[in-house]
């Protein structure tokens, strides 16, 4: 076979190879593998068709061009999905829209012309911090309390997406599902809960109750809204900002409470000391035969240390007092 015939074969196989590779966007590996093989054949036949003193023929150039196109499409056909994520095909000429891609590296020519969204489904946390009039939609939440006070609340919401619900979440609620579902409910539920508590209760002894109520109600609201696409694990109140007047009142209450606790401790100490003194007196009293003898002893102990007073205690227990 002469070089001209080989050159024609090279060009034809290159054209067919490119056509197959391009069509692999629709047909997948069924078209890609034969296209890659024909591209190699195109290069080989192009080399064999060299003429004119070994110059590279146009067929070789065409063969390498076709191989480059195949290489480029092959590179675009690789999709990497990180751990804790799922890939979802949202647009594709091959008709595989809605295909869910698991973690790891995946090769499919249909991915070269497809749009793949990566959605994290494992446990994650969104923090709502700052003022709720911020444009980022994840600022803190301002709630109205039972006593008609505004309390600014920073919260953190921990949640996860069941792996089997990733496709439903993406196609029913779009790429902005956090704004559509999570952010809206997080900004609504705390307001419904906190209206049942006073500001003082929320920032003090009822804080854990408020957290529990927000967690359970937020979980129920999101469950009803998206059918279990998002599961709320926990809600934590990070910080509470209250009006200055209320802050001063809380500080005064804490000081009063500390003073009360100190007074209770002092009272308990005095009671213990009094009981100890009474026990000591009772022990001394029990060593005398009669109340008169005990009273004479008390008189003796009291007067014997006084200047100008002499106390003489007879053998019979009678005390004689002399003023010197």
HELIX and SHEET records of a PDB file:
HELIX    1   1 UNK A    3  UNK A   27  1                                  25    
HELIX    2   2 UNK A   29  UNK A   48  1                                  20    
HELIX    3   3 UNK A   58  UNK A   76  1                                  19    
HELIX    4   4 UNK A  109  UNK A  113  5                                   5    
HELIX    5   5 UNK A  163  UNK A  165  5                                   3    
HELIX    6   6 UNK A  166  UNK A  173  1                                   8    
HELIX    7   7 UNK A  177  UNK A  177  1                                   1    
HELIX    8   8 UNK A  178  UNK A  183  3                                   6    
HELIX    9   9 UNK A  184  UNK A  194  1                                  11    
HELIX   10  10 UNK A  199  UNK A  203  1                                   5    
HELIX   11  11 UNK A  207  UNK A  226  1                                  20    
HELIX   12  12 UNK A  244  UNK A  285  1                                  42    
HELIX   13  13 UNK A  291  UNK A  303  1                                  13    
SHEET    1   A 2 UNK A  78  UNK A  81  0                                        
SHEET    2   A 2 UNK A 104  UNK A 107 -1                                        
SHEET    1   B 3 UNK A 100  UNK A 101  0                                        
SHEET    2   B 3 UNK A  85  UNK A  91 -1                                        
SHEET    3   B 3 UNK A 115  UNK A 120 -1                                        
SHEET    1   C 3 UNK A 124  UNK A 128  0                                        
SHEET    2   C 3 UNK A 150  UNK A 160 -1                                        
SHEET    3   C 3 UNK A 141  UNK A 144 -1                                        
SHEET    1   D 3 UNK A 124  UNK A 128  0                                        
SHEET    2   D 3 UNK A 150  UNK A 160 -1                                        
SHEET    3   D 3 UNK A 231  UNK A 241 -1                                        
SHEET    1   E 2 UNK A 309  UNK A 313  0                                        
SHEET    2   E 2 UNK A 319  UNK A 323 -1                                        
END                                                                             
